[in-house]
């Protein structure tokens, strides 16, 4: 099973907004900061449970652990080029609402 396709059907976990969306299935009884986890490279990779995976180093861990540790060689964690697509970059591609191009008028 590759990082690009897993049993949740997540095709691009390099995108922070995609990683964030994986936390929508968590029961409300599990209290986590999904924004923080997605920004740190983690996403839920199973349909049930609390199994996390780093999009960069593929390390897996359980959400209930006190500390979530990346691999020592994790490019994302070490600040190297990893292909991460931050939420800000995704949102900057969305045109402001109400904007109409000259062609549409």
C-alpha positions as CSV (number, residue, x, y, z in Angstrom):
1,X,0.0,0.0,0.0
2,X,1.6,3.3,-1.1
3,X,1.3,6.7,0.5
4,X,-0.6,7.9,-2.6
5,X,-3.4,5.3,-2.3
6,X,-4.4,3.6,0.9
7,X,-7.5,1.9,2.2
8,X,-9.3,5.2,2.8
9,X,-8.9,6.2,-0.9
10,X,-6.7,9.2,0.0
11,X,-4.9,10.0,-3.2
12,X,-2.8,13.1,-2.2
13,X,-1.9,13.2,1.5
14,X,0.8,15.7,0.5
15,X,-2.0,18.3,0.6
16,X,-2.6,19.6,4.1
17,X,-6.3,20.3,3.3
18,X,-6.7,16.6,2.2
19,X,-5.0,15.5,5.4
20,X,-7.3,17.7,7.4
21,X,-10.4,16.2,5.7
22,X,-9.5,12.7,7.0
23,X,-10.3,13.8,10.6
24,X,-13.9,14.5,9.7
25,X,-14.8,10.8,10.4
26,X,-13.5,10.9,14.0
27,X,-16.1,10.5,16.7
28,X,-16.7,13.6,18.6
29,X,-15.6,11.8,21.8
30,X,-12.0,11.8,20.5
31,X,-10.7,15.3,21.1
32,X,-7.9,16.3,18.9
33,X,-6.6,19.5,17.1
34,X,-7.1,18.2,13.6
35,X,-5.6,21.4,12.1
36,X,-2.5,21.0,14.1
37,X,-2.2,17.3,13.2
38,X,-2.7,18.0,9.5
39,X,-0.1,20.8,9.6
40,X,2.3,18.4,11.3
41,X,2.0,16.0,8.4
42,X,-0.4,13.4,9.9
43,X,-3.6,12.0,8.5
44,X,-6.0,9.2,9.5
45,X,-5.4,6.3,7.1
46,X,-8.0,3.8,8.3
47,X,-11.8,4.2,8.1
48,X,-12.2,3.2,11.8
49,X,-9.9,3.7,14.7
50,X,-7.3,6.3,15.3
51,X,-4.4,5.2,13.2
52,X,-2.2,8.0,11.9
53,X,0.3,8.1,9.1
54,X,2.9,10.7,8.1
55,X,2.5,11.6,4.5
56,X,6.3,12.0,4.1
57,X,8.0,9.2,6.0
58,X,5.0,6.8,6.2
59,X,5.6,6.2,9.9
60,X,2.3,5.0,11.5
61,X,1.2,5.6,15.0
62,X,-1.9,5.7,17.1
63,X,-3.7,9.0,17.8
64,X,-4.1,8.0,21.5
65,X,-0.3,8.1,22.1
66,X,1.1,10.9,24.2
67,X,3.7,11.8,21.7
68,X,3.5,11.4,17.9
69,X,7.0,10.8,16.5
70,X,8.1,11.1,12.9
71,X,11.0,9.0,11.5
72,X,14.4,10.6,12.1
73,X,14.8,10.7,8.4
74,X,11.4,12.3,7.7
75,X,12.0,15.0,5.1
76,X,9.0,17.0,6.2
77,X,9.8,16.9,9.9
78,X,13.4,17.9,9.1
79,X,12.3,20.9,7.0
80,X,13.5,19.4,3.7
81,X,11.6,19.4,0.4
82,X,8.8,16.8,0.9
83,X,6.1,17.9,-1.5
84,X,3.9,19.3,1.2
85,X,1.1,21.5,0.0
86,X,0.1,23.9,2.8
87,X,-3.5,24.9,3.3
88,X,-2.6,28.5,2.4
89,X,-1.4,27.5,-1.0
90,X,-4.6,25.5,-1.7
91,X,-6.8,28.4,-0.6
92,X,-4.8,31.0,-2.6
93,X,-6.0,29.1,-5.8
94,X,-9.7,29.8,-5.0
95,X,-11.0,33.1,-6.4
96,X,-12.7,35.4,-4.0
97,X,-16.5,35.0,-4.1
98,X,-18.4,37.4,-6.2
99,X,-15.5,38.0,-8.6
100,X,-16.6,37.8,-12.2
101,X,-14.2,37.7,-15.1
102,X,-14.7,40.0,-18.1
103,X,-15.6,36.9,-20.2
104,X,-18.5,36.1,-18.0
105,X,-20.1,39.5,-18.3
